[in-house]
Amino acid sequence: MKTCIACGMPLNKPEDCPNGDMNAESCVHCTDSNGEIKSCDEIFEGGVHFFMGATGSSREDAEKLVRKNMKALPYWEDKGTECLEGEIATDEEFKAALGKM
């Protein structure tokens, strides 16, 4: 299964991809109108809102989940992004959150 390089969202359908391009490496939520990947801050904030809504997590817990998720993606390894600094969810917390979705 192909996933977004910036957030990990599955890219299963054309509507998941910018301009319906199934060859895209990022999803519609992580790509701006110019076809560029959005900033870490923008993607982080979108992820926080997603996890809060999808799992009922508090903002603090959602931030930890997003850090765990984004730090696992190779796209962010060499970006030196400050937005991913801070506490991350444990494997158990992340698994429990995914189970709520």
N, C-alpha and C positions, 0 to 999 in steps of 0.2 A: 504494500500500500504506500502510495506517495503522500508525503506530508509537507507542509509549509516549512521552509528552512528557518523562518524567524519565530514561529509560534508553535509549530507542531501540529496544526490543524490538518486533518485528513483532506486531501484534494481528490475527492471522489467524483464530483460532477462539474460540468463547465461553470455553473454559477458559483462554485467555490474559488474559481480562478479569475484573475484580472482579465477583463474582456473575453471571458469564456475560454481562454487559452489553456488547454489541458497540459501544455508543455511548460507552463509557468512554474517557477520554483517557489513562489510565495502565494499566499492566499489574498482574497479581496480585502481582508481586514488589515493586512500588513503592507499593502501596496498603495502608494499615493496615485494621484491622477496622472502623473508623468511616468508611471510604471516603475518607480523607484521604491525600494523598501523604506518604510517609515523609520523614524528614530526609535531608539531603544525606549525612551520615555513614553512615546505614543503607544508602542506595542505593549509595554508593561502596563500602562493604564487601561488599555483595552482588555488585557488579560485579567486584571484585577476585577473589572466590572463583570467579565464573563464568569469567573469563578464565584463571585458573590451571588450572581443570579442563578447559576447552574447548581450550586452546592449549598446555598444559604450560609456561606462562610462570612465571618466578620471581615472588615477591610484588612485588618492585621493578618489574619489567617490567609486571606486571598493573596496578599502580597507575598507571603512565604511560599504559597503554592506556585505562583507565577515565577518567582526566582528559581525554585526547584526545576520547573519546566523549562524555562529559557536557558538556564545554565547547562542543561543537558544537551542543548542543540549546538552543533559545531559552528553554526553561523556566528555565534556570539563569542567564541573562544578567544579570538584575537582582536576584539573590538575595544577592549578597555572601557567598558561601560559602567559608569557609576550607578546607574539605576538598578543594577543587579547586586549591589552591595547590600548586605544585611542578612538577617536570619532567613534560613530556608526551611521548608517543610521536611520532615523526616520521610523516609520511604513509606512508613506505615500511614502517616498523615496523608501523603499524596495518594496512596492506594485507596484509602477510605474516601477521599474526596472524589476520585474517579468512580468509585462505586455508587455515589449519589447521583451520577449523571446518567 
